[in-house]
C-alpha cells in the first residue's frame, strides 16, 4: 500500500492507495501516525477515495490509529469512504465509531466546529 501525506488548513491528510490488508504496509501506516503524534499533530484525516479494499486487519489498523490519536488528545476522521468500505463499516458497526465525511473539505471544516 502506498500513501501520500499533505497538509491543508492545519490538518494532515493521509491518502492511502490500493488495499489495506495488514503486513509490512500496515506497519508503515501505523508508524506514520505515531510520527505525526510525536510531531504534535492533533488533526488527521484518512482519505479513503483510492482504497480498493480493506480486510479485518485493515479495520484493526484504522481502529488502532483512532485509538492512538485519541490517546494523544488528537482526532482522526475519514473522508471519501468508498461503497465497499462503507458497507464494511456498517456491518461491523464501526460506522458509529468513526466520523466520516463525503469530502476532504467537509472533514477539514468539521475540526473547527
C-alpha positions as CSV (number, residue, x, y, z in Angstrom):
1,X,0.0,0.0,0.0
2,X,1.3,3.4,-0.9
3,X,0.1,6.6,0.6
4,X,0.6,10.3,0.3
5,X,0.7,12.9,3.1
6,X,-0.2,16.5,2.8
7,X,-1.4,19.3,5.0
8,X,-4.3,21.6,4.4
9,X,-5.6,24.3,6.8
10,X,-3.7,22.8,9.7
11,X,-5.0,19.3,9.1
12,X,-2.8,16.4,8.0
13,X,-4.4,14.2,5.2
14,X,-3.2,10.7,4.7
15,X,-4.3,9.2,1.4
16,X,-3.6,5.5,1.1
17,X,-3.9,3.8,-2.3
18,X,-4.7,0.1,-3.0
19,X,-5.6,-2.3,-0.3
20,X,-5.3,-2.0,3.4
21,X,-4.8,-5.6,4.5
22,X,-2.0,-5.8,7.0
23,X,1.6,-6.9,6.6
24,X,4.5,-4.6,6.2
25,X,2.4,-1.9,4.5
26,X,0.2,-1.6,7.6
27,X,3.2,-1.1,9.8
28,X,4.2,1.8,7.6
29,X,0.8,3.5,8.1
30,X,0.9,2.9,11.9
31,X,4.4,4.3,12.1
32,X,3.4,7.4,10.1
33,X,0.5,8.1,12.6
34,X,3.0,7.7,15.5
35,X,5.4,10.1,13.8
36,X,2.6,12.6,13.3
37,X,1.7,12.4,17.0
38,X,5.4,12.9,18.0
39,X,5.4,16.0,15.8
40,X,2.4,17.2,17.8
41,X,-0.1,16.7,15.0
42,X,-3.6,16.5,16.5
43,X,-5.9,16.6,13.5
44,X,-5.7,13.8,10.9
45,X,-7.9,12.7,8.0
46,X,-7.6,9.4,6.2
47,X,-8.8,9.9,2.7
48,X,-10.1,6.5,1.5
49,X,-11.1,7.5,-2.1
50,X,-8.4,5.3,-3.6
51,X,-8.5,2.3,-1.3
52,X,-9.9,-0.7,-3.2
53,X,-10.4,-3.0,-0.3
54,X,-9.9,-3.4,3.4
55,X,-10.0,-6.6,5.4
56,X,-10.3,-7.2,9.1
57,X,-6.6,-6.5,9.7
58,X,-7.1,-3.2,7.8
59,X,-10.0,-2.3,10.1
60,X,-7.8,-3.1,13.1
61,X,-5.2,-0.7,11.7
62,X,-7.8,2.0,11.4
63,X,-9.1,1.4,15.0
64,X,-5.5,1.4,16.3
65,X,-4.9,4.7,14.5
66,X,-8.0,6.2,16.0
67,X,-7.1,5.0,19.5
68,X,-3.6,6.2,19.2
69,X,-4.8,9.7,18.1
70,X,-7.4,9.9,20.8
71,X,-4.9,8.8,23.5
72,X,-2.7,11.7,22.4
73,X,-5.7,14.1,22.6
74,X,-6.0,14.2,18.8
75,X,-8.7,13.3,16.3
76,X,-8.8,11.0,13.3
77,X,-11.6,11.3,10.8
78,X,-12.3,9.5,7.5
79,X,-13.2,11.1,4.2
80,X,-14.4,9.9,0.8
81,X,-15.2,6.3,2.0
82,X,-15.8,4.0,-0.9
83,X,-19.1,2.0,-1.0
84,X,-17.2,-1.3,-0.3
85,X,-15.5,0.1,2.8
86,X,-18.7,1.9,3.9
87,X,-20.6,-1.4,3.9
88,X,-17.8,-3.0,5.9
89,X,-18.0,-0.2,8.5
90,X,-21.8,-0.7,8.6
91,X,-21.6,-4.4,9.1
92,X,-19.0,-4.1,11.8
93,X,-20.9,-1.2,13.4
94,X,-17.7,0.9,13.2
95,X,-19.8,3.5,11.3
96,X,-20.7,4.6,14.8
97,X,-17.1,4.9,15.9
98,X,-15.5,6.8,13.0
99,X,-16.6,10.3,11.9
100,X,-16.9,10.1,8.1
101,X,-17.3,12.8,5.5
102,X,-18.1,12.9,1.8
103,X,-15.2,15.2,1.0
104,X,-11.8,16.2,2.5
105,X,-13.0,19.8,2.7
106,X,-16.1,18.7,4.8
107,X,-13.8,16.7,7.1
108,X,-11.5,19.7,7.5
109,X,-14.4,22.0,8.3
110,X,-15.6,19.6,11.0
111,X,-12.5,20.2,13.1
112,X,-13.5,23.9,13.6
113,X,-17.0,23.1,14.9
